[in-house]
Amino acid sequence: MNQRTTVAFSPYALYPREEWARLRADTPMPLSEAELENLSGLTEKISTHEVVEIYLPLSRLLNFYVEAAQRLHGATEGFLRKGTGKMPFVIGLAGSVAAGKSTTGRVLRALLARWPSHRRVELVPTDGFLFPNAVLEERGMMNRKGFPESYDLTKLLTFLAAVKSGSSPVEAPVYSHLVYDVLPDQKLIIDQADIVIVEGLNVLQPAKLPKDGEAIPYVSDFFDFSIYIDAAEELVQNWYVERFLRLRQTAFRDPASYFHRYAALSEDEAVATGLSIWREINLVNLRDNILPTRQRADLILRKGADHAVETVALRKL
């Protein structure tokens, strides 16, 4: 008989929004309304209220982690009498399509860069590490784009190893959501960063255990802290369709857009198309690959309506 083992224990301490907000203490609000407008997503508007109650406490917590890691790195270099240069603190940021990862990443980058001990903060989306469309088409994988097998894992691991070893500068590939492909002539340069935020769907995906006992690295091996953006499936579905409708009225109208063919859809046709793409591709990826990694995160931000975070779950020390 195959019975699922259950244990009445959670590795997380759960903080309701009000309790988490108090952990801000006296951390100042450094972002203006204009800056928040620039940091907001297409359908997710970041309010001062959200930053003050959710992201300022989080930036304060992450500052503790980063400064502790910097002290440990300095002490270890002194002990070994060997300088290895600056070693960035790497934060992994995971979650479903349309959950708000990119917006969270931009807000965290802006807030963390205001702390005096780590001014240089970079945000690296893993979209750039997708195989180019030509490769995906050749392999019959265009409908699996965003699934773990659609990424050039060797290139991503090589990039992370270089960053974590203190190499500088390090190049990351750039992805265009307009043309829906990697841009071969553009690179993101990571140079002497204090913090690198790595954002993507499957960054918490574990590797398969090797039968021969040899080490197989996976992306989260390089993370010092990880965050998962969580929400009910129904909410994420609504956010995805809302974003699809907004893009139909904006980016899809550009003839250079990969999805230009959707610009002429009626409202009802656009809703039906967005729902179809969500259910056949993104929901499958969420259930099969993304959601199962949630419990590997150090911190889970659980969102409710309007992208407002309702609870914060922090892995117990």
N, C-alpha and C positions, 0 to 999 in steps of 0.2 A: 504494500500500500504506500502510495506517495502522499504523505500528509505534510502540509506546510507548517513549519515550526513558527510559533509566535512567542515573543518575549515581551512582557509588560515593562518595557524600558525604552526611553527615547534618548538618543545622544544629543538632543537639542534642548536649550532653554528657550521657552516661547515668551515673546514680549508683545503684548497688545500695543497698538499705535501710541496710546497716551503714555504708557510706561516707557516705551522706547524714546519718545520725544524728550522726556525729562533728562535723558542721558546726554543731551546736547551740552548741559551745564552752561558755561558762559562763552561757548564757542561763537565768535561773531559771524554774522551773515555777510559774506564778502561779495555776493553777486547782485548786480542791479537788475531791474525789470528788463532792460534792453538785452542784457546778457542772457537772461533766462529765455527770452524770446528766441534768441539765436541758438540756444541749446535744445529747444523743444523739437520734437519730431513732427512728422507730417500730420498725425492725428493725435499726438500726445503732447499736451501743453503742460510744461513744468511750472508750477506755481511757487511763489515764495513760501506759502504754507507747507507744501510738500518738501521743499528743500530744508526748511527750518526743522520740521518734525521728523523727517526720515533721513535725509542725506547729510545733514550736519552731524548728528550723532554717529552716523556711519563713517564719515571722514575723520572724526575724532578717534574712533576705535582703530581705524586703519592707520592713523598717524602713530598710535602706540605700537602697532605691529611693525611698521616700517622702521621707526627709530630703534626698537629693540633689535631688529635684524641688522641694522647698521652697526649698532654697538657690538653685537656678537661677531659680525664679520671683521670689524676692526680688531677685536680681542683675539680672534683666531689667527688673523694675519700676524699679529704680534707674537703669539705663541709659536707659530710655525716658522717665524722669521722669514716669511715669504710673502711678497706683495703680489696679489693677483688682479689689482685694479678694482674699479667700481663694479659691484655686483648688483644689478637692479632688483628691486622687489617686484615680483610678477604676480598680478592678480588675474585670475580667470573669471570670465563672466559668461554664463550659459543661460539658455532658456529657449522657448519656442520662437518660431517666426511670429512677428507682430506682438510679442510680449513686451517690447520696449527696451531691449538690450542696448541698442545703439544710443538711445537717449540717456539711459542710466550711465553708460560709459562716458558720454560727453560731460554729464554733470559731475561725475566722480573725478574726471580728469581736471576739470576747472577748479573744484574744491580742494583736491589734494595738492595742486600746484601752488596754493596760497599758503601752505605750511612752510616755514623757513628751512626745514631740514630736507625737503625734497621738492625743489622747484621745477625740476625737469620731469614731466609726466607725459608719456606717449600712449596713444590708443591705437591698437592694431586689430582691425577686423580680420577674421580668418577667411572671409569671402575671397580674399586675394589668393588663397592657397587652394581654391577649387581648381580642378583640371580645366583647361580652356574648353570652350564649347566644341571645337573641332575634335578634341580627344573624346569628350563625352558622347558626341554624335557617332564617332567611329565605334565606340564601345556599346552603343545603344542605351546610354545612361542619362539622356537629357531629362527624362521624367523622374530620375533619382537624384537630381541636383540638390545638394544640401544634405543628402544622406552620407553616412560616414565614408562609404566607398568612393564618393565623388571628389574627395580631397586628395591632394598630393601630400600624403602623410610624411613621406621622406623629406620633402622640402620644408614642411612645417616644423618637424622635429629638428632639422638642421638649423633652422632659424632660431628656435628656442634655445638650443644648446649653445649657439653663438652668443645670444643675449645673456644667458645665465652664466656663461663663463667670463663675462666682462669684456668680450670683444667689442670693438667700436671703430668705425661705424658698421652697422649691420643693415642690410637691405631687406625689405618685405615687399612682396608684389601688391599691386593695387587693382581693385575690382571696380567696375562701373555698373551701377544698377540701371543706368540708362540703356547701355548697349548689352547688358546682361552677360558680361564676359570679363575676363582678366585683360588688363591693358598692358601689353608686352613692353611698351616704351616708357612706362611710369613706375617709379619705385618710391616707397616710403622709407626714409632714412632714420634709423634709430641711433643716436649718437650721444653717449654719456648720459643716458637716462637714469633717473633715480627710481622711477616706477614705470612699469610697462603693463598696461591693461590689455589683455588678450580676450577679445569678444567673439563668440561664435556659438552655433547651435550645439555642436558635439564636443566641445572642449573638455568635458568631464567624462568622455567615453573611456572605459577601461580597455586595456589590451587583453587579448586572449592569453591564457597561461601557456607558457611553452612546455612541451612534453620533455624536452631535454634539460630543463632547468636553467637554460641560458637567459640572460636578461633581455626583455623586450620593452624598450621605453615607450611611454605614451604621454600624451600632451600634458596631462595634469601633474606628471612627475616634476615639471618645471615651475609649478605654481607654489607661491608662498601663502596664498589665500584665495579662496574661490567663492563666488556668489552665484546663486541660481534665481532667476526671475520667474516666479510662479503665478499661475492664475487658473481659474476654472476653464475647461475646454470651451464652454459656451461663450465666455467673455473673449477669449483669444480669437475664436471664430468671428465674432462680431467685429473685433478690432481689425482683423485681416480683411474682411469684406469692406469695412469702412475705408481702410487704406486703399484698397483696390479701386473703389469708387472715386476717391480723391485723386489718385494717379490717372484715372481715365480722363479726368478734367484738366490735368496738368501735364505731367511728364509724358504720358502716352500720346499726347497730341504732337510731340516732336517727331518728325519723320525719321530721325536717327534712332528712336526708341525701338528696342526689340519687340515691345508690346504695342507698337503703333496701331496694329490691326484692331485692338480693343477700343480705340478711341471713339469709333463710330457706333459702338453698341448703345442700345437704349438703356434706360435705368434698370428695367426688369432683366434684360439680357445680361447686363453687367453684374447684377446681383447673382444671377444664376451661374454665370461663368466663375465669379469669385468663389462662390460656395463649392463649385465643382473642383476647382484647383485646390481649395483648402482640404476638402474631404478625401480626394484621391491621392494627394501628395503630402501636404504639410501635416495633416492630422495623423497620417500613417507614420511619418517620421517622428512626430511628437510621441506617439504611443510606443513605437518600437525602439526608438533610439535615444530620445532626449529626456522624456520624463523618467525613465529608469535610472538616470544619472543624478537625479535631484538629491538623493540622500548622500551623495559623495561631496556635496558642497559644504563649506564652512559656515555659510550664512544663506538663508532663504528669505527672499522678500516676497510675501504673498500679497498679490494685488486684488482689489475689488473693482467695482465699477469706476469708470473714468481714470483708470490706471492708478488710483490712490492705493498706497500700501496700507494694508489693514493689520498685518502681523509681521514680526521679524523673528525668525528662528536662528539662534546662534549656537553652533556646536559647542558643547561644554568642554572646558579646558581640562 
